[in-house]
């Protein structure tokens, strides 16, 4: 129980509080509930979550390691900005990681990996059917992480996770530009990648991953080139 409140707080093991705060803030940041540049108020969070500031600060350290928050010289913390000026570097990196992780999955996957990948694809297909933009973005990320994990290289998996999370924020902006009514998407690209991985066809898996990366990059580029001017009468 929290001694400073009448509210009964479930007892958490050491470290669970940090994980709890981390997951809440991470989802808020990735879904743009906390937009780029917005301040993180530790006191407000402490009151909202009925927790001390210690696990909040530890969670912020983890989020900083993920590149999702930034500590300013005055020691305040803000949600990290999206670096649109260097977006070409992001495009290069995420395209490379799509290709590398999918190639490795085709080479190293197990039957259990395939089952996991197909389960995530089913979740993505359902989100698409429901026209649920937030779920589409999250399940697409989880699908590609399942492929990366099947590749069995933890360094690639860690890097790809960070790139995909940055991609989630950008795709959130993209779907927001359609008032969360995203354009129809063809899921056959995912299905083809799964079949190439299942067949251990490394070169085909590479080509399909590169094609899929082009699709994602194209979506982001269309966001960046949108003309948002309004015709204001003078």
C-alpha positions as CSV (number, residue, x, y, z in Angstrom):
1,X,0.0,0.0,0.0
2,X,1.1,3.5,-0.8
3,X,1.5,5.2,2.7
4,X,0.7,8.7,1.2
5,X,-2.6,7.6,-0.3
6,X,-5.7,5.6,0.6
7,X,-5.4,3.8,-2.8
8,X,-4.3,0.2,-2.6
9,X,-1.4,-0.4,-5.0
10,X,-0.6,-4.0,-6.0
11,X,2.8,-5.0,-4.6
12,X,5.4,-5.2,-7.4
13,X,8.7,-7.0,-7.3
14,X,11.9,-5.0,-7.7
15,X,12.2,-3.9,-11.3
16,X,8.5,-4.4,-12.1
17,X,7.7,-0.8,-11.5
18,X,10.4,0.3,-13.9
19,X,9.1,-2.1,-16.6
20,X,5.5,-0.8,-16.0
21,X,6.5,2.8,-16.4
22,X,8.8,2.0,-19.4
23,X,6.0,0.2,-21.3
24,X,3.4,2.9,-20.7
25,X,5.7,5.7,-21.7
26,X,7.1,3.8,-24.7
27,X,3.6,3.2,-26.1
28,X,2.6,6.8,-25.5
29,X,5.7,8.0,-27.4
30,X,5.4,5.5,-30.3
31,X,1.7,6.3,-30.8
32,X,2.4,10.0,-30.6
33,X,0.2,10.5,-27.5
34,X,3.4,12.2,-26.3
35,X,4.6,14.0,-29.5
36,X,8.2,14.7,-30.4
37,X,9.6,17.6,-28.2
38,X,7.0,17.3,-25.5
39,X,8.3,17.5,-21.9
40,X,8.2,14.5,-19.5
41,X,6.9,15.7,-16.2
42,X,8.1,13.3,-13.5
43,X,5.9,14.8,-10.8
44,X,2.8,14.5,-13.0
45,X,3.7,10.9,-13.9
46,X,4.3,10.0,-10.3
47,X,0.8,11.2,-9.4
48,X,-0.8,9.6,-12.4
49,X,0.8,6.2,-11.8
50,X,0.8,6.4,-7.9
51,X,4.5,5.6,-7.9
52,X,7.6,7.2,-6.5
53,X,9.9,9.1,-8.9
54,X,12.7,6.5,-8.7
55,X,11.2,3.9,-11.1
56,X,10.1,6.7,-13.4
57,X,13.7,8.0,-13.6
58,X,15.0,4.5,-14.2
59,X,12.5,4.0,-17.0
60,X,13.5,7.3,-18.5
61,X,17.1,6.1,-18.6
62,X,16.0,3.0,-20.5
63,X,14.0,5.1,-22.9
64,X,17.0,7.4,-23.5
65,X,19.0,4.3,-24.4
66,X,16.3,3.5,-27.0
67,X,16.6,7.0,-28.4
68,X,13.0,7.8,-27.5
69,X,13.7,10.6,-24.9
70,X,16.4,13.2,-24.5
71,X,17.8,14.7,-21.4
72,X,18.4,18.5,-21.8
73,X,21.3,20.5,-20.2
74,X,18.9,21.8,-17.6
75,X,18.3,18.1,-16.7
76,X,14.7,18.1,-17.9
77,X,13.6,15.3,-20.2
78,X,11.7,15.6,-23.5
79,X,10.5,13.2,-26.1
80,X,13.2,12.9,-28.8
81,X,12.5,14.7,-32.0
82,X,12.3,12.9,-35.3
83,X,15.4,13.7,-37.4
84,X,13.8,14.5,-40.7
85,X,16.9,16.3,-42.0
86,X,18.8,13.0,-41.9
87,X,15.9,10.8,-43.1
88,X,18.0,9.5,-46.0
89,X,20.3,7.8,-43.5
90,X,17.3,6.2,-41.8
91,X,16.1,4.9,-45.2
92,X,19.5,3.4,-45.9
93,X,19.7,1.7,-42.4
94,X,16.2,0.3,-42.3
95,X,16.4,-1.0,-45.8
96,X,19.7,-2.8,-45.0
97,X,18.2,-4.3,-41.8
98,X,15.1,-5.5,-43.6
99,X,17.3,-7.3,-46.1
100,X,19.9,-8.7,-43.6
101,X,17.4,-10.0,-41.1
102,X,15.2,-11.6,-43.7
103,X,18.2,-13.3,-45.3
104,X,19.3,-14.7,-42.0
105,X,15.8,-15.8,-41.1
106,X,15.7,-17.8,-44.4
107,X,19.1,-19.4,-43.4
108,X,18.5,-20.0,-39.7
109,X,14.8,-20.3,-39.0
110,X,13.3,-23.2,-37.0
111,X,9.8,-24.6,-37.2
112,X,8.9,-22.7,-34.0
113,X,10.2,-19.4,-35.6
114,X,7.9,-20.0,-38.6
115,X,4.9,-20.6,-36.4
116,X,5.7,-17.3,-34.5
117,X,6.2,-15.3,-37.7
118,X,2.9,-16.6,-39.1
119,X,1.1,-15.8,-35.9
120,X,2.3,-12.2,-36.1
121,X,1.2,-12.0,-39.8
122,X,-2.3,-13.2,-38.8
123,X,-2.5,-10.4,-36.2
124,X,-1.4,-7.8,-38.8
125,X,-3.9,-9.1,-41.4
126,X,-6.7,-8.8,-38.7
127,X,-5.6,-5.3,-37.9
128,X,-5.7,-4.4,-41.6
129,X,-9.2,-6.0,-42.0
130,X,-10.4,-3.9,-39.0
131,X,-8.8,-0.7,-40.5
132,X,-7.1,-0.2,-37.1
133,X,-4.2,2.1,-37.9
134,X,-2.5,1.8,-34.4
135,X,-2.8,-2.0,-34.5
136,X,-1.5,-2.1,-38.1
137,X,1.6,-0.2,-37.2
138,X,2.3,-2.2,-34.0
139,X,1.7,-5.6,-35.6
140,X,3.7,-4.8,-38.7
141,X,6.6,-4.0,-36.4
142,X,6.1,-7.2,-34.4
143,X,6.0,-9.3,-37.6
144,X,9.4,-8.0,-38.7
145,X,10.9,-8.4,-35.3
146,X,9.8,-12.1,-35.3
147,X,11.7,-12.4,-38.6
148,X,14.7,-10.7,-37.1
149,X,14.6,-13.0,-34.1
150,X,14.5,-16.0,-36.4
151,X,17.8,-14.8,-37.9
152,X,19.6,-15.5,-34.5
153,X,21.8,-12.4,-34.5
154,X,21.1,-10.4,-31.3
155,X,23.1,-7.4,-32.6
156,X,21.0,-7.1,-35.7
157,X,17.8,-7.7,-33.7
158,X,18.7,-4.8,-31.3
159,X,19.5,-2.4,-34.1
160,X,16.4,-3.3,-36.1
161,X,14.2,-2.9,-33.0
162,X,15.3,0.7,-32.6
163,X,14.8,1.5,-36.3
164,X,11.4,-0.1,-36.4
165,X,10.3,1.9,-33.3
166,X,11.4,5.1,-35.0
167,X,9.5,3.9,-38.1
168,X,6.4,3.4,-35.9
169,X,6.5,7.1,-35.0
170,X,6.9,8.2,-38.6
171,X,4.2,5.8,-39.8
172,X,1.9,7.1,-37.1
173,X,2.3,10.6,-38.6
174,X,1.6,9.1,-42.1
175,X,-1.7,7.4,-41.0
176,X,-2.7,10.5,-39.1
177,X,-2.5,12.4,-42.4
178,X,-5.3,10.2,-43.6
179,X,-7.3,10.8,-40.4
180,X,-6.4,7.2,-39.3
181,X,-8.2,5.9,-42.4
182,X,-5.1,4.3,-44.0
183,X,-5.1,3.4,-47.6
184,X,-5.7,-0.2,-48.5
185,X,-2.6,-2.4,-48.3
186,X,-1.8,-5.7,-50.0
187,X,-0.6,-8.3,-47.4
188,X,0.8,-10.6,-50.1
189,X,4.2,-9.1,-49.5
190,X,4.3,-10.5,-46.0
191,X,3.0,-13.8,-47.2
192,X,5.6,-14.1,-49.9
193,X,8.4,-13.3,-47.4
194,X,7.1,-16.0,-45.1
195,X,7.1,-18.6,-47.9
196,X,10.7,-17.6,-49.0
197,X,11.9,-18.0,-45.4
198,X,10.1,-21.3,-45.1
199,X,11.7,-22.5,-48.3
200,X,15.1,-21.3,-47.1
201,X,15.4,-19.3,-50.3
202,X,17.9,-16.7,-49.1
203,X,18.1,-14.7,-52.4
204,X,14.4,-14.5,-52.9
205,X,13.9,-13.5,-49.2
206,X,16.4,-10.7,-49.8
207,X,14.6,-9.4,-52.9
208,X,11.2,-9.5,-51.2
209,X,12.6,-7.7,-48.1
210,X,14.1,-5.0,-50.4
211,X,10.8,-4.6,-52.2
212,X,9.0,-4.3,-48.8
213,X,11.5,-1.7,-47.6
214,X,10.8,0.3,-50.8
215,X,7.1,0.3,-49.9
216,X,7.7,1.6,-46.4
217,X,10.2,4.2,-47.6
218,X,7.7,5.3,-50.2
219,X,5.0,5.8,-47.6
220,X,7.3,8.0,-45.5
221,X,8.4,10.0,-48.5
222,X,4.8,10.6,-49.5
223,X,4.3,12.1,-46.0
224,X,7.3,14.3,-46.3
225,X,6.2,15.7,-49.7
226,X,2.6,16.4,-48.8
227,X,1.5,20.0,-49.5
228,X,-0.3,21.1,-46.4
229,X,-0.9,24.7,-47.4
230,X,-4.5,26.0,-47.1
231,X,-6.1,28.3,-49.5
232,X,-6.6,31.4,-47.3
233,X,-8.7,34.1,-48.8
234,X,-7.1,37.6,-48.7
